């Protein structure tokens, strides 16, 4: 009897173990530590590598700050750290398209970049043009540009967003202001890098703005991004004796041209430059020769937050905050808010959905606080940004005129 009882007891225990409910197996996607993957794409090599280097410095700085403050809150309340990469697009369209296709094939959720307009334009062209168009096989991947500034590029795709100043607005205001401030100035002669999308298109902006303000445009001299010889072009300026010389080129060739101006003793009443040249790189390369150069810019360290960010980036990350890299800080802050508000899950199984959530969230943003003041988002996924007129003074940039509302 005792033996039978023991057998019965053991049998009941075994049956109980077998029939006991088994806990749900952990979801690998949920169990794995989740991160938010944001990629940067910019020019890290070549003549304009300084722009990409500065963008990366700000990218690293703002990522570290967000992560140190707890990261990003996901849909289920989990807090995730940001993981980044920064890829060189070499200011080359084919390279830019290639690196973004690779990022899309992986699990990156969004890109900040690229640096160059001649990369952004064809890159936006491989994105799905209209969201939800089943007949369009373009990439469904959000890109939030900080630097590529040629006007109107975001309209190419509903997956493309930009946070760059509107140059026609700035130059129209600048030339009107110059006409009022310097009524004796009558003529303008231009100079332009013809092989770079931004500088080439911006000469048209400068020319139209000058004419609209009542100036006579005498002509324009041309060169290439890698040129080092400007004697012929400057010689024509010297003979024409314009009141204003307006140079639509980047720091390297701007410095080359104004050094040649000094050599030939060309001294216009006013010198106007390209937005992208309002950088410390210009001051390092040709600060004394650039004295008096006037440029409209979407960044200056004139607010407490702008001063704080510029100081940290310079001291800890060895970069400079300027009209372009400032937007990286702003874009990352916007992305943090969008990701937290749009239900991003950051799981390996939700990459496509998360990309769409970020895109839709960016499209809903109406305004945000930028480093220079309030930034308004427009229906065409562009920004309307505050700006100031900067002037080169003793190898540094100073604010010449601040049109922001008081």
Buried (B, 14 or more C-beta within 10 A) or exposed (E): EEEEEEEEEEEEEEEEEEEEEEEEEEEEEEEEEBBBBBBBBBBBBBBBBBBBBBBBBBBBBBBBBBBEEEBBBBBEEBEBBBBBBBBBBBBBBEBBBEBBEEBBEEBBBBBBBBBBBBBBBEBBBBBBBEBEEEEBEBBBBBBBBBBBBBBEBBBBBBBBBBBBBBBBBBBBBBBBBBBEEEEEBBBBBBBBBBBBBBBBBBBBBBBBBBEBBEBEBBEBBBBEBEBEEBEEBBBBBBEBEBBBBBBBBBBBBBBBBBBBBBEBEBEBBBBBBBBBBBBBBBBEBBBEBBBBBBBBBBBBBBBEEBBEBBEBBBEEBEBBBBBBBBBBBBBBBBBBEBBBEBBBBBBEEBBEEBBBBBBBBBBEBEEBEBBBBEBBBEEEBBBEBBBBBBBBBEBEBEBBBBEEEE
